[in-house]
Amino acid sequence: MKPRRRDRQAAIPTERTVLRRTARAAAVQSALTLAAVLVLVGVVLYGADAHIQHRQIDDQLSQVAATVDDVDDPPPGMAIAIGEPNGRIAVSPHAPPPTAAAATEPTGYRNAHADGVDYRVLVVDQSGQRIAVLLDLTPWQQGRQRLLLALLAAELAGLAAAAGVAVVLSRRAIQPLADALAVQRHFVADASHELRAPLTVLHTRAQLLARRTDLDAALRTQLRGLVVDTRALADVVDDLLLAASARHEPGRRERVDLVLLCREVRESVVAEADSRGVAVDIVGRPAAELVADGVRPALRRAVFALVDNALNHEKRGGTITLRIDRAGDEVCVTVADTGAGLDPRNAEQLFRRFAHGDGHSAGVRAHGIGLALVREVVEAHDGYLTVGGAPGRGAAFTMHLPGAAAG
């Protein structure tokens, strides 16, 4: 499923797309390089053949001119004219029009053209006579044309072979990178599983210590900070687990009512939004049409991350809108705000892990993988992400997901 063209919207390329683009670029560059080499070789061969033919033609004319004594029996493809001192010119039978005139021209080699035919001419003085020998260049030109066609066919065949080999080699070259990414994802999933339990224990112990009443106020403040920090670390681990589960555990997929999911997210953030003076609205069609097959916790976390991002960039009095809609086979979830906005051309940098844009309204910088997680989850569900907006005019992030089949 490919993104549609939209005004002021940018599609965020997936890792798979980037790898394919890299493979294609490598294949094209390799094919063009080999094609350039083949063209250079062809030009050299054609030039060398033309030079050799030119020398052979001149040598043949020189030999005939040196041995001619009459015009009665010229070699095949040649014509002869002999000019006498008294001005009389004898011409061989069936000679072309330029033959007689050549016997009156200065000595040396030259080219002539008549009736659509090219000739090579040699004029010499010999034994008091002016001798002109003409050679029809048509067979030589036809030979060069055959060579040119053969070189062109070889170029095309070589280019096709080069493109095929380049595609195969580039794919093989990219495959280790794809394998490395797969290994990285498995490692993230395994490491996150291992980290989750001790972080939960650490968070619980910090909470218990912070609740004690016999502690110094300063110490209690530090413990509360420790609770917040451990919770932030746990959120990062949860994000990584959800992204990994969406990609590596397709068996967990189910039919997800996206309207209901968005309502749950709204309920989770509405208290925080109210405290900041921000409204959170939902716009959606009947829920029966807005269902996707996916890992529900991962999709919920992705929508929550988009809403949290919008909340951090929204101004007091602004509005965050969750719009759920269907376009053909796609189910779209859009989170739009009226806050600081962004330039869609620079949206890609926001999807780097732990990256944040400007314009945080809360004066804090959230922890976690945020928008990077959103893209991970959307890619894992065979969807794509688009970004729209303008500086100072808000931003809109849209998750395009394949709609679930009726049933």
C-alpha positions in Angstrom: 0.0 0.0 0.0 1.6 3.2 -1.1 0.9 6.7 0.1 -1.3 9.0 -2.0 -0.1 12.4 -3.0 -1.5 15.1 -0.7 -1.0 18.8 -0.5 1.5 19.8 2.2 1.8 16.2 3.4 4.9 14.1 3.5 5.1 10.3 3.6 7.7 9.0 6.1 9.8 6.3 4.4 10.1 2.9 6.1 13.3 1.1 6.8 12.2 -1.5 4.2 11.7 1.3 1.7 15.0 2.9 2.4 16.8 -0.4 1.9 15.0 -1.0 -1.4 15.9 2.6 -2.5 19.5 1.9 -1.6 19.6 -1.3 -3.5 18.0 0.3 -6.6 20.4 3.3 -6.4 23.4 0.9 -6.1 22.1 -1.2 -9.1 21.5 1.9 -11.2 25.0 3.4 -10.4 26.7 0.0 -11.2 24.7 -0.4 -14.4 25.4 3.2 -15.6 29.1 2.8 -14.8 29.4 -0.5 -16.8 27.3 1.1 -19.6 29.7 4.0 -19.8 32.6 1.6 -20.0 30.9 -0.3 -22.8 30.1 2.9 -24.7 33.7 4.0 -24.4 34.9 0.6 -25.7 32.4 0.8 -28.6 33.5 4.3 -29.5 37.2 3.3 -29.5 36.5 0.2 -31.6 34.4 2.1 -34.1 37.0 4.9 -34.4 39.8 2.4 -34.8 37.8 0.5 -37.5 37.1 3.8 -39.4 40.7 4.8 -39.3 41.8 1.4 -40.6 39.2 1.6 -43.4 40.4 5.1 -44.4 44.0 3.9 -44.7 42.9 0.9 -46.7 40.9 3.0 -49.1 43.8 5.5 -49.7 46.3 2.6 -50.2 43.9 1.0 -52.7 43.5 4.2 -54.6 47.3 4.8 -54.6 48.0 1.3 -55.9 45.5 1.6 -58.8 46.8 5.1 -59.7 50.4 3.9 -59.8 49.6 1.0 -62.2 46.9 2.4 -64.5 47.6 2.8 -68.2 44.1 3.0 -69.7 40.5 3.5 -68.7 39.1 0.3 -70.2 39.0 -2.1 -67.2 38.9 -0.4 -63.8 38.8 -2.5 -60.6 35.3 -3.2 -59.2 33.7 -0.2 -57.5 36.2 2.2 -59.2 36.2 4.7 -62.0 39.2 6.2 -63.9 39.8 9.3 -65.8 43.0 10.2 -67.7 43.6 13.7 -68.9 46.0 14.2 -71.8 48.2 17.3 -72.2 46.1 18.4 -75.2 43.1 18.7 -72.9 41.3 15.5 -74.0 39.9 13.4 -71.1 39.3 9.7 -71.4 36.8 8.2 -68.9 36.1 4.5 -68.0 32.8 3.0 -68.9 29.8 3.7 -66.6 31.9 6.2 -64.6 29.9 8.5 -62.3 29.6 12.2 -63.2 32.4 13.5 -61.0 35.0 11.3 -62.8 35.8 13.6 -65.7 35.8 16.7 -63.6 38.3 15.1 -61.2 40.9 14.9 -63.9 41.0 18.7 -64.0 41.4 19.2 -60.3 44.6 19.6 -58.3 46.5 16.5 -57.2 45.8 14.8 -53.9 43.1 13.0 -52.0 39.6 14.5 -51.6 36.0 13.4 -51.2 33.2 13.8 -53.7 29.4 13.3 -53.7 27.0 12.8 -56.5 23.5 11.3 -56.9 23.5 10.4 -53.2 26.7 8.4 -53.4 30.0 9.3 -51.6 33.3 8.8 -53.4 37.0 8.9 -52.4 39.1 10.5 -55.1 42.9 10.5 -55.8 44.4 12.7 -58.4 48.0 12.2 -59.5 50.3 13.4 -62.3 52.1 10.5 -64.0 54.1 10.4 -67.4 52.7 13.7 -68.4 49.1 12.6 -67.8 46.6 13.7 -65.1 45.1 10.5 -63.6 42.0 10.5 -61.4 40.8 7.4 -59.6 37.4 7.3 -57.8 36.3 4.7 -55.4 32.6 4.1 -54.4 32.4 4.3 -50.6 29.0 2.6 -50.3 30.3 -0.9 -49.4 32.7 0.6 -46.8 29.9 2.6 -45.3 27.6 -0.4 -45.2 30.3 -2.3 -43.4 30.7 0.5 -40.8 26.9 0.6 -40.4 26.9 -3.2 -39.7 29.7 -2.7 -37.2 27.7 0.1 -35.6 24.6 -2.0 -35.3 26.6 -4.9 -33.9 28.2 -2.6 -31.3 24.7 -1.1 -30.4 23.3 -4.6 -30.0 26.3 -5.5 -27.8 25.8 -2.3 -25.8 22.1 -3.1 -25.2 22.8 -6.7 -24.3 25.7 -5.7 -22.1 23.6 -3.0 -20.4 20.7 -5.5 -19.7 23.2 -8.0 -18.3 24.9 -5.3 -16.3 21.6 -4.2 -14.9 20.6 -7.7 -14.0 23.9 -8.5 -12.3 23.9 -5.1 -10.5 20.4 -5.8 -9.1 21.4 -9.3 -7.9 24.7 -8.0 -6.4 23.1 -5.0 -4.8 20.4 -7.1 -3.2 23.0 -9.5 -1.8 25.0 -6.5 -0.6 21.9 -5.1 1.2 20.8 -8.4 2.6 23.4 -8.4 5.4 22.1 -5.0 6.5 18.5 -6.3 6.5 19.6 -9.3 8.5 21.5 -7.0 11.0 18.3 -5.0 11.5 16.3 -8.2 12.1 18.9 -9.3 14.7 18.8 -5.8 16.3 15.0 -6.1 16.6 15.2 -9.5 18.2 17.9 -8.2 20.6 15.8 -5.2 21.5 12.8 -7.5 22.3 14.9 -9.9 24.4 16.7 -7.1 26.2 13.5 -5.3 26.9 12.0 -8.5 28.4 15.0 -8.9 30.7 14.9 -5.3 31.8 11.2 -5.1 32.5 11.1 -7.2 35.6 14.0 -5.5 37.5 12.7 -2.1 36.6 9.3 -2.9 37.9 10.9 -4.1 41.2 13.0 -1.0 41.4 10.0 1.3 40.7 7.9 -0.5 43.4 10.7 -0.2 46.0 11.1 3.5 45.3 7.4 4.0 45.7 7.3 2.2 49.0 10.3 4.2 50.3 8.7 7.5 49.2 5.6 6.7 51.2 7.4 6.4 54.5 6.6 9.3 56.8 9.7 9.1 58.9 12.0 10.3 56.2 13.6 13.7 55.8 11.7 16.0 53.4 14.7 16.4 51.1 15.2 12.6 51.0 11.5 12.1 50.3 11.8 14.6 47.4 14.7 12.7 45.9 12.8 9.4 46.2 9.8 10.9 44.4 12.2 11.9 41.6 13.5 8.4 41.6 9.9 7.0 41.2 9.4 9.3 38.2 12.7 8.3 36.6 12.1 4.6 37.0 8.6 5.1 35.6 10.1 6.8 32.6 12.6 4.0 32.1 9.8 1.5 32.3 7.8 3.4 29.7 10.8 3.2 27.3 11.0 -0.6 27.9 7.3 -0.9 27.3 7.6 1.1 24.1 10.4 -1.2 22.8 8.4 -4.3 23.7 5.3 -3.1 22.0 7.2 -2.2 18.8 8.9 -5.6 18.8 5.7 -7.5 19.5 3.9 -5.7 16.7 6.6 -6.8 14.3 7.5 -10.2 15.6 4.3 -11.6 17.1 1.7 -11.5 14.4 -0.2 -14.2 16.3 -1.3 -11.6 18.8 -3.2 -9.6 16.2 -7.0 -9.1 16.7 -9.7 -6.9 15.3 -9.2 -3.5 16.8 -12.0 -0.9 17.0 -10.1 2.3 16.4 -12.9 4.6 17.6 -13.0 2.8 20.9 -9.3 2.8 21.1 -9.1 6.5 20.5 -11.7 7.1 23.2 -9.6 5.2 25.7 -6.6 7.3 24.8 -8.6 10.5 25.2 -9.8 9.3 28.6 -6.1 8.7 29.6 -5.0 12.2 28.7 -8.0 14.4 29.2 -7.1 15.3 32.8 -3.6 16.4 31.8 -5.0 18.3 28.8 -7.6 20.1 31.0 -4.8 21.2 33.4 -3.1 22.8 30.4 -6.2 24.4 29.1 -6.3 22.1 26.0 -9.4 20.5 24.5 -9.2 16.9 23.1 -12.0 16.0 20.6 -12.8 12.8 18.7 -14.3 12.8 15.2 -15.2 9.4 13.7 -17.7 7.5 11.6 -19.6 4.4 12.7 -17.2 2.0 14.5 -18.1 -0.9 12.3 -16.3 0.6 9.4 -13.2 1.7 11.4 -11.6 -1.6 12.4 -8.1 -2.8 11.8 -6.3 -6.1 12.3 -3.4 -5.5 14.7 -1.8 -5.8 18.1 -4.1 -3.6 20.2 -1.6 -2.5 22.9 0.9 -1.4 20.2 -1.7 0.6 18.3 -3.0 2.1 21.5 0.6 3.2 22.5 1.1 4.6 19.0 -2.0 6.8 19.2 -1.1 7.8 22.7 2.4 8.8 21.6 0.8 11.0 18.9 -1.6 12.6 21.3 1.2 13.1 23.9 3.3 14.8 21.2 0.5 17.1 20.2 -0.2 17.9 23.9 3.5 18.9 24.4 3.3 21.3 21.4 -0.2 22.7 21.9 -0.9 26.1 23.4 -3.3 26.9 26.1 -6.8 27.3 24.6 -5.9 25.0 21.7 -7.5 21.9 20.5 -6.3 18.4 19.7 -8.5 16.4 17.3 -8.5 12.7 16.9 -10.1 11.9 13.5 -10.8 8.3 12.5 -11.9 7.7 8.9 -11.8 5.2 6.1 -10.4 5.8 2.6 -10.9 2.8 0.4 -9.1 -0.2 2.0 -7.3 2.1 4.5 -8.4 3.1 8.0 -6.8 6.4 8.9 -6.2 7.8 12.4 -5.2 11.5 12.3 -4.0 13.4 15.4 -4.1 17.1 14.6 -3.2 20.1 16.8 -3.3 23.9 16.5 0.0 24.4 18.2 3.6 25.2 17.2 3.4 23.4 13.9 6.2 22.0 11.7 7.5 22.0 8.2 6.6 18.6 6.6 9.9 18.7 4.7 11.8 18.4 8.0 9.5 15.8 9.5 11.9 12.9 9.1 14.2 14.2 11.8 11.3 13.9 14.3 11.2 10.2 13.8 14.7 9.6 15.1 14.7 8.0 18.4 14.6 10.4 21.3 14.3 13.4 18.9 12.0 16.3 19.7 10.8 19.3 17.8 10.7 22.9 19.1 7.7 24.5 20.7 7.1 22.4 23.8 4.3 24.1 25.7 4.9 22.3 28.9 8.5 23.4 29.3 9.6 19.8 29.6 11.1 17.2 27.3 9.4 13.9 27.3 11.3 10.6 27.6 10.8 7.6 25.4 11.0 6.8 21.7 7.8 8.7 21.0 7.3 9.3 17.3 9.9 6.7 16.4 7.7 4.1 18.1 4.7 5.3 16.1 6.5 4.6 12.8 7.7 1.2 14.1 4.2 0.2 15.0 2.6 1.5 11.7 5.3 -0.3 9.6 4.7 -3.5 11.5 1.0 -3.3 10.6 1.9 -2.9 6.9 0.8 0.7 7.0 2.5 4.1 6.5 2.6 7.5 8.2 2.1 10.9 6.7 2.8 14.3 8.2 1.1 17.6 7.4 1.1 21.1 8.8 3.0 24.4 8.7 5.1 26.4 11.1 2.8 28.2 13.5 -0.3 26.5 12.1 -0.3 23.2 13.9 0.6 19.7 12.8 -1.3 16.6 11.7 0.1 13.0 11.9 -1.9 10.3 10.1 -1.6 6.6 10.6 -2.7 4.8 7.4 -3.6 1.1 8.3 -5.0 -1.7 6.2 -8.7 -2.0 7.2 -9.9 -5.3 8.6 -12.1 -7.6 6.4 -15.7 -7.7 7.3 -16.6 -10.4 9.7 
